[in-house]
Amino acid sequence: MYNFVKNMMTNIKKYSQYSYGKYISDLVELTQKNKILAEIIGYEKFEKIERQEPLYRLVVNPQAKIKFGIVAGIHGEEIAGPFSILEILRQPKKYFNKKICYRIYPVINPTGFDLKQRYDDDGKQLNTINKKILKSDNFKEVKFFFDDIKKIDFDGFLSLHEEIVNKEFYAFVYEKEAMDIYEKIMKINKKYVKIFKNKTIEKFKTDKIGLIKNIHDQSFEDYIFSHKHTSISLCTETPGQIPLEERIKINLRNIKILSDYLVKNI
C-alpha cells in the first residue's frame, strides 16, 4: 500500500491536481480488472461548468447472503474514504470476504470532491436524509443514494468520514449502549492511533473509549439504523491531521474487523 499512496500523493500534490474525473477513471479501471460490478446510480450537474458527474455504486459478491454497506465521500474534502476504496480494489482478495456482499458508494459528493470543499457546488450539506431533503430538487446526490438503498436491509453499515482538524480517532454509534463490536474496533485502533476520548467536539462528547453514543442527527448512517435497515451502524472519523496513508490504514482495518465480525455472527 505504501507505494500506492506515495505515488498517489505525488500525483495529487496536496489534492489540488486530482480531479473527480481522474478518480472515476481509476475506480472503473480497477473494477474492470477485478470483474466487480460498477453501476451509475445517477448524475449530478456541476453548475459552474455545465458538466454531469456520475455517482457510482459497486457490488462485490452479489450472491452472498451477508450484506455490508459502505459509503464515503459525503463531504468533499474528506478524501481518505474515497481513496480507501481505491486501495481495497487494488487488493480485493485481502479485504473482501466471499461470504459478504459489499455494496459500496465511493463518492457521494462529486462536485465537493472536485472543489476540495465540504459541501457540494451549491453549498449544500449532503449528510442528511429526511422527508424535506428527499422532496427537494437540490439534493439529488442524497436522493440517488436513498433510492438505491431504500429497499435493502444491511447486516452492517459503515460511513467513512474524517475530522479534518483532529489528530485523534473517534466514532459515532446510534444505540444507547455500545455493542461489543464497536468497543472492539476502538480497542484495536487504540494500538495504532490516538483516541479522542472524554472530549467535546462541536456539541458532542466522546466517552472513555472514543465513542459518541445515541446520536440521532439524520445522517446517512443514522437514517439506516433508525429505520431498521441495519442493526450495526458506525460512522468513523479518521484524524485529518495525520498522514493520508495512516488514515487509509485505519479505514481498511475497520472494514476488515467488521467483515470478520459479520461472517462469525450473522
C-alpha positions in Angstrom: 0.0 0.0 0.0 2.8 2.4 0.8 3.9 2.7 -2.9 0.3 3.2 -4.0 -0.2 6.1 -1.5 3.2 7.6 -2.2 2.5 7.6 -6.0 -1.0 9.0 -5.4 0.2 11.8 -3.2 2.8 12.7 -5.8 0.1 12.9 -8.4 -2.4 14.9 -6.4 0.1 17.4 -4.8 -1.9 18.2 -1.8 -5.0 17.1 -3.6 -5.1 20.1 -5.9 -4.4 18.2 -9.1 -6.5 15.1 -8.5 -10.0 15.5 -10.1 -13.1 13.5 -9.7 -12.7 12.5 -13.4 -9.3 11.0 -12.5 -10.8 9.3 -9.5 -13.6 7.7 -11.6 -11.1 6.7 -14.2 -9.0 4.9 -11.6 -12.1 3.4 -10.0 -13.5 2.0 -13.3 -10.1 0.6 -14.3 -9.8 -1.3 -11.0 -13.4 -2.6 -11.1 -13.0 -3.9 -14.6 -9.7 -5.5 -13.8 -11.2 -7.4 -10.8 -14.6 -8.0 -12.5 -16.5 -6.0 -9.9 -19.9 -4.6 -10.8 -19.8 -0.8 -11.0 -23.0 0.9 -12.0 -24.0 4.6 -12.2 -26.9 5.4 -9.9 -27.4 9.0 -11.1 -25.7 12.2 -12.3 -25.1 15.4 -10.5 -24.7 18.5 -12.6 -21.7 20.7 -11.9 -23.4 24.0 -12.5 -20.4 26.2 -13.0 -19.0 24.3 -15.9 -22.3 22.5 -17.1 -20.8 19.1 -16.7 -22.6 15.9 -15.5 -20.8 14.0 -12.8 -21.7 10.2 -12.4 -22.3 8.7 -9.0 -21.3 5.1 -8.7 -22.3 2.1 -6.7 -20.1 -1.0 -6.6 -21.3 -4.5 -5.8 -18.9 -7.2 -4.7 -20.1 -10.9 -4.4 -23.7 -10.1 -5.3 -24.9 -13.6 -4.5 -23.6 -13.6 -0.9 -26.2 -13.5 1.8 -24.5 -11.2 4.3 -24.8 -7.6 3.2 -22.3 -4.9 4.2 -22.9 -1.3 3.1 -20.0 1.2 2.9 -20.4 4.9 2.0 -17.6 7.5 1.5 -17.1 11.0 0.1 -20.2 12.6 1.6 -18.1 15.6 2.4 -15.9 16.6 -0.5 -12.7 17.4 1.4 -12.7 14.2 3.3 -10.6 12.2 0.9 -9.4 9.2 3.0 -12.7 7.3 2.5 -12.7 7.5 -1.3 -9.0 6.7 -1.6 -9.5 3.8 0.8 -12.0 2.3 -1.6 -9.4 2.5 -4.4 -6.9 0.7 -2.2 -9.4 -2.1 -1.4 -9.9 -2.5 -5.1 -6.2 -2.9 -5.6 -6.2 -5.8 -3.1 -9.6 -7.4 -3.3 -8.6 -10.8 -2.1 -7.1 -9.3 1.1 -10.1 -7.2 2.1 -13.3 -8.8 0.5 -14.7 -11.9 2.2 -16.5 -14.2 -0.3 -19.3 -14.7 2.2 -20.2 -11.0 2.2 -22.0 -8.9 -0.5 -20.3 -5.5 -0.3 -22.4 -2.6 -1.5 -20.1 0.4 -1.8 -20.7 4.1 -2.6 -17.2 5.5 -3.1 -18.1 9.2 -3.5 -21.5 10.8 -2.8 -20.4 14.4 -3.3 -18.5 14.6 -6.7 -18.7 18.3 -7.0 -17.4 18.8 -3.5 -14.6 16.4 -4.2 -13.6 18.5 -7.3 -13.9 21.8 -5.4 -12.0 20.4 -2.4 -14.8 21.6 0.0 -17.1 20.0 2.5 -20.4 20.9 0.7 -21.4 20.4 -2.9 -21.1 23.1 -5.6 -24.4 24.7 -4.5 -23.2 24.9 -0.9 -25.5 22.1 0.3 -24.7 19.9 3.3 -25.4 16.4 1.9 -25.1 14.2 5.1 -28.8 14.3 5.9 -31.8 12.1 4.9 -35.3 13.2 5.9 -38.6 13.9 4.2 -37.7 17.6 3.4 -34.4 16.7 1.8 -36.0 13.9 -0.3 -38.7 16.2 -1.6 -36.2 18.9 -2.6 -34.6 19.0 -6.1 -31.5 20.5 -4.6 -30.2 17.2 -3.0 -30.1 14.8 -6.0 -27.0 13.1 -4.7 -28.8 12.2 -1.5 -31.9 11.0 -3.4 -29.8 8.8 -5.7 -28.3 7.1 -2.7 -31.7 6.8 -0.9 -33.4 5.3 -4.0 -30.7 2.7 -4.3 -30.8 1.5 -0.7 -34.4 2.2 0.5 -35.5 -1.5 0.0 -32.2 -3.1 1.2 -31.5 -4.4 4.7 -27.9 -4.5 5.6 -26.2 -6.7 8.2 -23.7 -3.9 8.8 -23.2 -0.4 7.6 -20.1 1.8 7.8 -19.8 5.5 6.9 -16.2 6.7 6.3 -15.7 10.3 7.5 -12.8 12.5 8.6 -12.3 15.1 11.3 -10.1 17.5 9.3 -8.7 19.5 12.3 -8.1 16.5 14.5 -5.1 14.2 15.3 -7.2 11.7 17.1 -9.7 9.0 16.1 -13.3 8.7 17.2 -16.7 7.3 16.0 -20.4 7.8 16.2 -22.9 5.0 17.1 -26.6 5.1 17.4 -27.5 2.9 20.3 -27.7 4.0 24.0 -25.2 1.3 24.9 -22.3 0.4 22.6 -22.2 -3.1 21.1 -19.2 -5.3 21.6 -18.1 -4.9 18.0 -17.8 -1.1 18.4 -15.8 -1.5 21.6 -13.5 -4.0 19.8 -12.9 -1.5 16.9 -11.9 1.2 19.3 -9.7 -1.1 21.3 -7.8 -2.3 18.2 -7.5 1.2 16.8 -6.0 2.4 20.1 -2.9 0.4 19.2 -2.2 2.4 16.1 -3.7 5.9 16.6 -4.5 8.3 19.4 -8.2 8.2 20.5 -10.3 11.3 21.1 -11.8 10.2 24.4 -13.7 12.1 27.1 -13.6 15.3 24.9 -16.1 17.5 23.2 -16.2 18.2 19.5 -18.9 20.7 18.4 -21.8 19.7 20.6 -20.9 16.1 21.0 -18.8 14.4 23.7 -16.9 11.2 23.3 -16.9 8.5 26.1 -13.8 6.9 27.7 -13.1 4.8 24.6 -13.8 7.4 22.0 -17.4 6.7 21.0 -20.2 9.2 20.7 -23.3 7.2 21.5 -27.1 7.5 21.0 -26.8 10.3 18.4 -29.7 10.9 16.0 -28.6 13.5 13.5 -30.5 12.3 10.4 -27.1 11.4 8.8 -27.0 8.5 6.3 -25.8 6.0 8.9 -28.4 7.3 11.5 -31.2 7.0 8.9 -30.3 3.4 8.0 -30.1 2.4 11.7 -33.2 4.3 12.9 -35.3 3.0 10.0 -34.2 -0.6 10.8 -32.3 -1.2 7.6 -29.4 -2.4 9.8 -28.6 -3.4 13.4 -25.0 -2.4 13.1 -24.2 1.1 12.0 -20.9 3.0 12.6 -19.6 6.4 11.5 -15.8 6.6 11.8 -13.9 9.9 12.0 -10.3 9.5 10.9 -8.0 12.3 12.1 -7.3 14.6 9.1 -4.1 15.9 10.8 -2.2 12.6 10.3 -0.7 11.3 7.0 -3.2 10.1 4.4 -1.6 6.7 4.3 -2.3 6.3 8.0 -5.9 7.4 7.6 -6.4 4.8 4.8 -4.9 2.1 7.0 -7.5 3.0 9.7 -10.3 2.6 7.3 -9.0 -0.7 5.8 -8.5 -2.1 9.3 -12.1 -1.2 10.3 -13.6 -2.7 7.2 -11.6 -5.9 7.9 -12.7 -6.0 11.5 -16.4 -5.5 10.6 -16.2 -8.1 7.8 -14.7 -10.7 10.2 -17.4 -9.9 12.7 -20.3 -10.3 10.3 -19.0 -13.6 9.0 -18.8 -15.0 12.5 -22.0 -13.6 13.9 -24.6 -13.3 11.1 
